[in-house]
Amino acid sequence: MGFKRKHSRVDVGCAGRLQRGSLSAPCKVLDVSESGVRLESRLFVKSGDVLQFRIELEGGKSLACELEVIHLRTPKLGAKIISISPEDRERLTHILDDHIQNSFSRG
């Protein structure tokens, strides 16, 4: 029986930043969903690590949240969102909605 995701992923391919304690490193955001992200980064992490994550959005806005690493295949990692502000949750929802709308309009 196959594994079913709760939320669909959206390919974004934008730059972000990860931080664990005093260590910080750039990352590439491969895809994002309402519940998590898939990233590529050279920051050394282990499964279960909690990271601070930030991406810069259009219009000078940013989105920040706290992630927990749940899947690791260096340099790629999958992480679930464990803490996000209501404002950043709304920004994330807009990113996903815009992407879905654009996908259908290209149809």
C-alpha positions in Angstrom: 0.0 0.0 0.0 1.4 3.4 -1.0 2.1 6.4 1.2 -0.4 9.2 0.7 0.5 12.8 1.4 -1.9 15.0 3.3 -1.0 18.0 1.1 0.1 18.4 -2.5 3.6 19.8 -3.2 4.3 22.9 -5.3 7.7 23.2 -7.0 9.1 26.6 -6.2 12.9 26.5 -6.9 13.7 29.7 -4.9 16.5 30.5 -2.5 16.1 30.3 1.3 18.2 30.3 4.4 18.4 27.6 7.2 19.7 28.3 10.7 20.5 25.8 13.5 21.8 27.6 16.6 24.6 29.9 15.5 25.1 28.0 12.2 23.4 29.4 9.1 23.5 28.3 5.5 21.8 29.1 2.2 19.4 26.5 0.8 17.4 25.9 -2.3 13.7 25.3 -1.8 12.7 22.4 -4.1 9.1 22.2 -3.2 6.7 23.3 -0.5 3.3 22.2 0.9 1.0 23.4 3.6 2.8 21.0 6.1 6.4 21.0 5.0 9.2 21.7 2.6 11.9 19.8 0.6 15.2 21.6 0.5 18.7 21.2 -0.7 21.5 22.5 1.6 25.0 22.0 2.7 24.2 22.6 6.4 24.9 19.5 8.4 21.7 18.2 9.9 20.3 15.0 11.4 16.8 13.6 11.4 14.9 15.3 14.2 16.9 18.5 14.2 14.8 21.7 14.6 15.8 24.5 12.1 14.8 28.1 11.5 13.8 28.6 7.9 13.3 31.8 5.9 12.6 32.6 2.2 12.4 36.0 0.6 9.3 36.6 -1.4 8.3 39.1 -4.1 7.7 42.7 -2.9 10.3 42.6 -0.2 8.3 40.2 2.0 9.6 37.1 3.7 8.2 33.9 5.1 9.7 32.4 8.2 9.0 29.2 10.2 10.4 26.5 12.3 11.1 23.1 10.7 11.8 19.6 12.0 14.0 17.4 9.7 12.1 14.2 9.0 13.8 12.8 5.9 17.5 13.1 4.9 19.4 12.2 1.8 22.3 14.6 1.7 22.3 17.3 0.3 18.5 17.0 0.2 16.2 17.0 3.2 12.5 16.9 3.9 11.1 18.8 6.9 7.7 19.4 8.5 6.6 22.8 9.6 6.3 22.8 13.4 5.8 26.5 14.1 4.6 29.3 11.8 3.0 32.7 12.6 -0.6 33.3 11.3 0.7 36.0 8.9 3.3 33.6 7.5 0.8 30.8 7.2 -1.4 33.2 5.2 1.6 34.0 2.9 2.3 30.3 2.4 -1.4 29.7 1.5 -1.2 32.5 -1.1 1.9 31.0 -2.6 0.2 27.6 -3.0 -3.0 29.1 -4.3 -1.2 31.3 -6.8 0.8 28.4 -8.1 -2.4 26.2 -8.5 -4.2 29.1 -10.3 -1.2 29.7 -12.6 -1.0 25.9 -13.4 -4.7 25.8 -14.5 -4.5 29.0 -16.6 -1.5 27.6 -18.5 -3.5 24.5 -19.1 
